[in-house]
Amino acid sequence: MLPHTAYKGRERSVARRRLIFVCGVLLTAQGASAQYFKPAPPAFGEEAPSMREFPLDLAENFTGLFASENLMPLLIGTAGTFAAMPLQDNTKNFFENEERWRGFAGAGREGGKSQFIGPAIGVGFLLSRTTNNTKAKKFTYSLAQGFIVTNVVSGSIKKMVGRQRPDESSNVSFPSGHTANSFMVASVAAHHYGWKVGAPAYAFAAYVGSSRLKSRKHFLTDVVAGATLGYIVGRTVTRQDRKNRERRINWGISVPPGGGAALGMGIRLGRN
């Protein structure tokens, strides 16, 4: 029988080899994606959207979730969620091996948390407004829009479904908010910066979802549904070219001749 110190040393050695292997796989995938995938076109026109457009774009992004372009990923994600149902017990048993997955969930627990992602996106959004980097402005604008849409939708679904978590800590298991946030960020990153950034971002999002299984905070179906939601939101907030389209919702403030102020809003039902 190995002494305790020798056992710990061997355990650390195995952990290091696993880390090196995972990093090698991610770097290889990143290099391959840069070769075989072209960066996506920019999300907006030549100019970054202004702060005045933020509430209008937010309203359109909520309604944009129901666009026909999202039907296919929704069907695929729904099918994947149903397909994951028979695998939930096996997945749970797989991640309950404490020796194999010790420490696995640490970074994932923080990486997809709204309390961490929200302030990070907010700070990046405000800082980008002080620079002349148009690409950064567009990227952080999409992230801010996506974060709000993701958390409003996922929070609403959680309350409606009321599914108990595997550890029985609460009734907000479905869908996984951590996974939804992570896949939204990955989808937006891939759109604005191409697959050289998108590939490792999606890999990290998959890790976040897996870590929620290890933490016994979600079932496999929660994670698949969260990934679907995040991907759809990411597609939605980066899809529309705001320079070359006519808005569905317009608003403005006017000052009548007699004094005071008036708020006007118009909604266009069709598109050109």
N, C-alpha and C positions, 0 to 999 in steps of 0.2 A: 504494500500500500504506500503511495507517495506521501511524503510529508506535506503539511498544509501549505507551506511556502512554495514548495515545488509545484503543487497543484495550481496555486494561484498564478505562478509564473507561466505555466503551460496554458492556463486559461487566457491570460493576457496576450500570449503569443498567437493563439488561435484567433482571438478577437482582432489583433492587428492584421493578420493575413486576410480575414474576412473583409476588413475595412479597405485594404489595398485592392482586393478583388472587386469590390463594389465600385470603388473609385475608377478602376480601370475600365469596367463595363460602361460606366456613365461617360467617361471621356471618349471611349470608342464610339458610343452612340452619338455623342455630340459631334464628333468629327464626321461620322457617316451622314448625319442629318444635314450638316453644312454642305456636303457634296451633292446630295440627292434631292434636297428640297430648296426651292427658291424662296426668299423672304416674301411674305404677303404684302400686297399693296398697302399704302398708307390708309389709315382709317378715315381721315378727313381730307379737306382740301389743302391748299398751300398754307393757310393761316390756321392757327390753333383756335378752338372755340373760346369765346369770352365767358366770364363769370355770369353775365346777364343771360346767357343761353342755358346755364346749368339746370334750372328748374324745368325749362321747356324740354330739354333733352331727356331729363329724368322721367317726365311724364310719358314721352314717346317711347322710351326704353321699356317702361312697364307694359305699355300696349304692344310693343314690338315683340314681346315674348310669345305672342300668339300668331306671329307671322308664319306664312307657309314655309319659309326657309328653315324654320325650326322643327317642322313636322318629322322629318326623317331622323335627326338625332333623338327626338323625343320617343319615337317608336323603338329605335334601337336601345335606348336607355331603359325604356319600360320592359322590353323583352329581356334585357340583361338582368333587371331587378327580379323578374319572375323566375328566370333561370337560376338565380342565386339562391332561391328559397330552399331547395333540397340540400344545398351545400353548407347551410349555416352551422349545423352541429359539427360537421367535420372541420370547418374553419375555426370554430371556437376551440375544439380540442387541440388543433394544431398549434394555436398561439398560446395555449395554456402550459406549454412546456417551459417552465421558468428558466431552466439552465440554458436552453437554446436561445431564448429571446430576452435574456436579462438585459435591461437598459435600452431595449429596442424602441420603446415608445416615448422616451424623454423629449427629443427634439420635435417629434410630431405633435406632442401635446401642446406645445407652444406655437409651432409653426402655422397651424391653421386656426388658432384662436382669434375670435373677433376682437377681443380686447388688445391683442397684439397687432393684428393686421390693420385694424381700423386706424389707430393713431399713426402707424407707419405710413399708410397711404395718405392720411391727412397732412402729415408733415411734408411728404414728398410732393403732394399737390400744391401746397402753399409755397414751398421753396421754388418749384418749377415756374411759378407765376412771376418770380423776381428775376428770371433769367431770359435770355434770348434764344434758348434751346427749344425750338418749335416741336421737335420730336418728343422731348421729355414732357412738354406741356400736354401733347395729345395722349401720351401714354398714361400719365398720372390722372388726366381727365377721365379717361376710360376706366381706370382702376377705381376712382372715386364713385363714378356712376355704377359700376358693377358691384362694388361693395354694398352700396345702399340697396340695390335691387335684390342681390343675393340674400341679404340678411332679412329683408322684409318678407320675401317669398318663403324662405326656409323657416323663419319664425312662425309665419302664418300656418304653414303645413304642419309644423310640429304641434301647434296647439289644436289643430283640427283632428289630427290622427291620434295624438295622445298615447303613443307607444312607449311602454316601459323599457328603460335601458337594461342591458344584460346584467349589470351590477345592482339593478333595482334602486338606483339613486334618484331617479326622476322619471317623468313621463314625457320626455321630449327627445326620444331616440331617433325618430324618422322625420326627415332625412338627416344625414350627418352634416352639420354646419361647417365643421373643420374641413371636411373633404370638399364641400361646395365652394368655400372661400379659396381653397388651394387650386382647384381646377379652374375657377374663374380667373385667378391671377395668371395661371399658366396659359390659358386661352388668349388673354389680352396680350401677354408677353410675346407669344408666338405670332400674333397678328402684327404687332408693331415692330418687332425686331427679328422675325423669322425663326426658323427652327434651330438655329445655332443657340439661341436663348430658350426657345420653346421646349426643346427636347429635355434638357435638364430640369426645366420648370415642371414639366409633366411628370418626370421621374420623381421629383420631390413631392408632387401632389399625390402620386400613387403611394409613396412612403407614408405620407400623413394619413391617408385612408387606412393603410395597413396598421398603423400605430393605434388607431382608434379601436381596431379589433383586439389588439393586444391589451389595451387598457380596459377592455370589457365595457366600453362606453357605447358601442354600436354593434349591431348585427351586420352581416355581409350585405344584406339588402339595403340597409341604411346608407352604407358607403357607396354602393353602385348608384343609388338614387341621388345622393349628394354630388357625385362626380358628374352625373347627367345634368343636374341643375346648374352647376358651376360652368360647365362647358356651354350650355345654351345661353346663359347670361353673358358669358364672355363673347360669344358670337353676336349677340344682340347689340351690346354696347359699342361694338367696333364695326358694325355692318354699314351704317348709313353715311354717305358722303354729305356732310352738312353744307358744303359750298355749292353743290350742284343739284340741290333738291328744294322743293317748296315745302315749307313746314305745314304739318297738320294742325298744330296749335300755335297761335300767335297772341301776344299780349302786349300791353303798353299803358303808360300813364300819361294823361293829358290834363292841361290846365284850362278850364273854360274861361271865357272873357270876364265873367262876373266874379272870378276867384274860386278858390277851392281846388280840388283835384278829383279826377275820375279814372278808374281802372277799367280797361276794356280787354276782352278776350274773345277770340274767334276760333272755331274748330272746323277744319275742312275734313269731310268724310271720305273723299276720294283722293287718288294720286294721279299726277300727270304721267 
